[in-house]
Amino acid sequence: MISFYPGPSRVHDEIPAYVKDAHKLGIMSINHRSDVFVTMSERTITLLKEKLNIPQSYTVFFTGSATECWEIIAQSLITDKSFHFYNGAFGQKWHEYTHRLHPGATAMPFGMEEKLDAAKITINDPGVICITQNETSNGTQVPNAVIRRIKKNHPEHLVAVDATSSMAGIALDFKAADIWFASVQKCFGLPAGLGLMICSPDAIDRAAVIAEKEHYNSLTFMTAMMAKWQTPFTPNVLGIYLLMRVLEDSRPIKEVQEKVVERYNEWVKFLAKRKKIAHLITNQTTHSHTVVPVTGEAATLQEIKALAKKEGLLLGEGYGEWKATTFRIANFPALKKKEIKTLMKILKDF
């Protein structure tokens, strides 16, 4: 079954071979304090910075998931207030989770057809600005330029960005924000169970000033361990090894983005010609390039999903309020051109 689910999604074809290699090399049994792990950790982070254009001064951490990063940010970088800009379910969940730990967390929702206007955003109170860059639930995104302008207008604020379903699929401007995070089961084309958190020197300095040390995943503790290319806890060693292997074979992010955007444009043109289905979002300036949401009548979508399943294709269910009237198509790098053609063949009569 080929998964077009927007995470977990299709993994790279080479993953089974990499797992066999890991078994032969004893990677699954190594101690995370060993020299073998330290070498692998350093190699993986070096590759991440090289392939994704992450600044050398930024610190990369391994976590269990992107959701865990919500907690780390709330614990170690927010003392009172945070400001959450979102237009969908996952951004809202980030706000709601943070609000449980800090009642000062403020929701800043905007419409899913609305392009966020950085020029109209003014935050005077101190706190962390939180932006959901790619909203998986409805297939929208906040462009790099908007995030960059928000940070420029608020130099004293830390800016945190959820890039869960876009990192490794599009070129992100990491200098435009202080904290970035994602999980690997989307654009990285890996099995679930590993998250990444990327912090600027300013974020690391702020964590040191706050000096929160009450949790196993306190950022101060994580920073001290990552100085030795280690983690405070036993990490997903196999996941890190697989990430390293995938990165070794990956093209630079600029080339990956070109392929992703080309395929996105093909989807937009294709859906514009359909009579019974359409892209959920009419404002193309807000479209995600990595998640394509398709809307139509519930009965039509059920028929499509059944046909796709017969062809060995799994489509992503709609999310939240759009569950019955949408399905979502992952436009992740691991998906093959022939698989996309097969799906388009199924959809062409609708």
N, C-alpha and C positions, 0 to 999 in steps of 0.2 A: 504494500500500500504506500503510495507516494503522498506525503502530507503537504497540503497547501495551507494548513493551519498556521496562523501567524504566531506560532511558538507554543509548545515545542513543534518544530517543523522538520522538514527534510534535512537529514545530515549529509555531509559530504560522503561520496562513494568510498573514499579511502579509510573511513573510520574503522571498519572491521579489521583491516590490515594493521592499522595503528594499534588497535587493542591487542592483537596477537603479538605485535612487536613488544608492547608494554609487558605482556605476560612473560615472553622469552627473556626480557631484560630484567625481570624482577621488580619493575616499577610499582606494581600493585602492592608490594610488601615493604617498600623502603620506608625508613624512619624520616619524618619531616624535619628532623634536626641533623640529618646526615649530609655529608658533602655532596652526595649524588642529588639530593633534593635541592640544596642551595644552588648548585650549578644549573639545574633545570629551571628553577624559579628565576634566576638572573637571566638566563637565555630567553625565557618566555617574555619577560618584561622588556628586555632589549628589543625583541621582535615586535611587540605591541607598539612601542614608541616608533620604531622604524617604519612599520607597515601602515600605521594609522596616523602618523605625523603628530604624535603626542610630544609636547615640549620635554626636553631632557630634564628640566628642573622640576617637573611634576612627579608625584609619587603614585605608583600603581599598587593597589591592594587586591588580594584575592578574598572574596567573601562567599557565602553560601548561595546568595541570590540577590537580585536587585531589590527585593522587598527588605532584605536585611539592611541594605544601605539606607532605607528610610529610617530605620532604628538608629543606626550609627550616627547619622546626621542629627537626629533629634536628641540623642544622648550627649554627643560630644561637641556639637557646633552651634546648637540653639540653646540659649539661656532663658529666653522669654518669648520673643515674637518671631514669626516667620510669615511669609507672604506667598501664597500658592496660586500661581496662574495656571488655569487648566480649562479645557472645554469638553472633557469626557470622563469616563468612569475611573480610569487608572490615576489620573491627576487628582480626582476627587478622593480616591482611596488614600493617596499619599497625604493629602490634607487631613482627612479624618483620623488617620493613624497618628500623625504628629500632634493633632489636637488632644488626643488622649494623654499624651505626655506633657504637652504645653498648651494650656487653655488660650494662650496668646496667639496661637496659629490662626491666621486669617485667610479665609477663602477669597480668591480674586477670579471668579469664573468669567468666561467670555463665550460667545456663541461659536458653534463648530463651523459656521460659514463666515465667521469674522476673522480677518487678519489682525493679529495682535499689533497694536500701534505703540511702539516704544516711546514715541514722542509725547504721548498722553499719559505715560506712567510716571508718577512722582511719589516716592516713598520717603517720608521724612523720619519716621521712627527707625531706630536700629533693629537689625534682625537679618535673617537669611531669606533671600529671594529664591523661590523654588519654581522651576519651570518644567513642565512636561513637554519635552521637545517633539516627541513622536507619540501621538495618542493612538494606541493599538485598538481601542474599542470602536473608533469611528473613522480611522484612516486619515487623520490630519497631522500637520506638523507646524512647528514654529521655526522659521528659517534662521540660519546662522547670523545673518545681519541683524535680526531683531534682538537676539540674545546679546550680541556684541554691543548694540546701542543701549540696551538696558543696563549692562555692566558699566559702560562708559558714563552713563548718567548717574550711576550710583557707585562710585569708586570705593566708598567706605563699607559697602555691603558685600557679603559673600553671596555668590550666585551658584545655586545647585541645579543640575539639569538631569532629568530622567531621559536617557537615550536608549532605553531597553530594546526597542524594536528598530533602531536605526544604526547603532554603533556597529562598525565593520561592514555596513551596507552603503552608507553615504559618508562623505568627507565632512567631519565635524571640526569646527574651529575651537579647539580646546582652550586656546588663550582667551576666548570670549567669556569663560566662566571659571569658577574655582573648584567645583565638585561635579564630576560626571560619573554616571553609573549605568550598568547594563547587566543582562544575563546572557549566557552564551548559546541558549537554545533557539535563537532567532537568526540574526544575520551572520553569526559566527559559524552556523551549520554544525553545532555540536549537541550532544545529549544534555539535558537539563542537569542542574546540580552545582553550577559554578557561577559566581557573580564577579564583576570587576568594579572597583571604585577608584577613581583617578582624581587626585587632589593637587591643587596649586600650592606653591610655597606659602601664600597668604592663608590658605585653609589650614595647613599644617601649623603655622604660627598661631592662628586663632585657637586651634585645639590645645596647643601648649599653654596658652594664657588661661583658657577655661579650666584646663587640667582635670577633666573628668576621668576618673580611674575606677569606677565602681562596677564595670562590666567586663566580661571576657573579650568583648569586641569594642572596648573603648579605643578611640582613635589614637590617643597617646601611647597606649600599649601596642597597638598595631604598628604605629610608626617606628617605635623602638625595635620591634622585631623585624620589620621590613628593611631596616638599615643593615640587617644581616641576611636579607633575602629569605626571611622566614615569616611564619604566621604565629599568633598566640595560641592557636588551636590546631588540631589535626585537620588539614584541609582536604579537599577533593584532589588527591594526588594524581589519580588517573585523569581527571578532567583537565588538570594543568598540563599534563603530558600531551593529551590530545590537542589542547589549544596550541601548544608549542609546535606540534607536527603540522597542524593546519596552517599556522602562520608561516612556517618554513616554505609551504607550497603556495601561499597566497600572493596575489599580485598587489602592488601598491594601491592604497585606497582610492586614489584618483582614477585608476583604471577600473576598479571594481564599481565605483559610482557611475562611471560612463555606461557600463553594462546595465546596471540597475535602472538608471534613468531612461535609457533606451527602451527597456522592457516596459517600464511604467508608461511611457508615451504610447507604446503599442497598445497597452490595455485601455488607455483613455480613448484612442481612436476607435478601437474595437467596440467598446461599450457604447460609444456615441451612436453607433449604427444599429443597436439592438432596439427592439420594440417593446419587449416585456420586462427587461431589466435595464438598470442604469447605475452609474456611479452614485453612491449615496450623497456625496458632497458636490454641489454645483459650482462652488467657487474654486477654480483650479489653483489659485494662488495659495490656498491652504492645504492642498493635497499632500499627503504623505507619499513618498516615492517607494516605500517598502511594504506598505499595507494598503491593499485596494479593497474598499468595501462596496459591495454590490447590493442594490435594493430592488425589490419587486414584491408582488403579492405572495403571501405565505405559501399558497398551493403551488405556485410556479417554482418557488425556491426549493420546496420539498421534492418536486419532480427532478430538478436539476441535481440536487444532492444525491438522489437515488441513482441517476444515470452516471454521475461521476464515480460513485462507489463501485458500480459494475465495471468501470474501466480502471479500477484500482487507484482512484484519486480521492483523497479526503479533503473536503473543504472546511474552512473555519466557520463555526457557528456565529450567528450574530451575538452581540454582547449587550447585556442590560436591556434597556428599553427597545433596542433594535433586534432583539433575539429572533423574533418570528419573521421579521421583514427584511433581514439582510443576511448575507454570508460574507466572510472576509477571505481574500486571496493573499497569501504571502507572496511578496516579490523579493525573496531573499536570494543571495548569490548562489547557494547550493542547488537551487532548482535548475533543471535542465531545459534547454530550448524545446526539445521534443516533447517534454511533459507539458509545457505551457501550450504548445500547439495542440496537443490532445485535449486539453481543457477547453481551449477556444473552439475546437471542433464540436464539442458537446454544447457549448453555449451559443453557437452561431444561429441556431433556429429559434432562439428566444428573443 
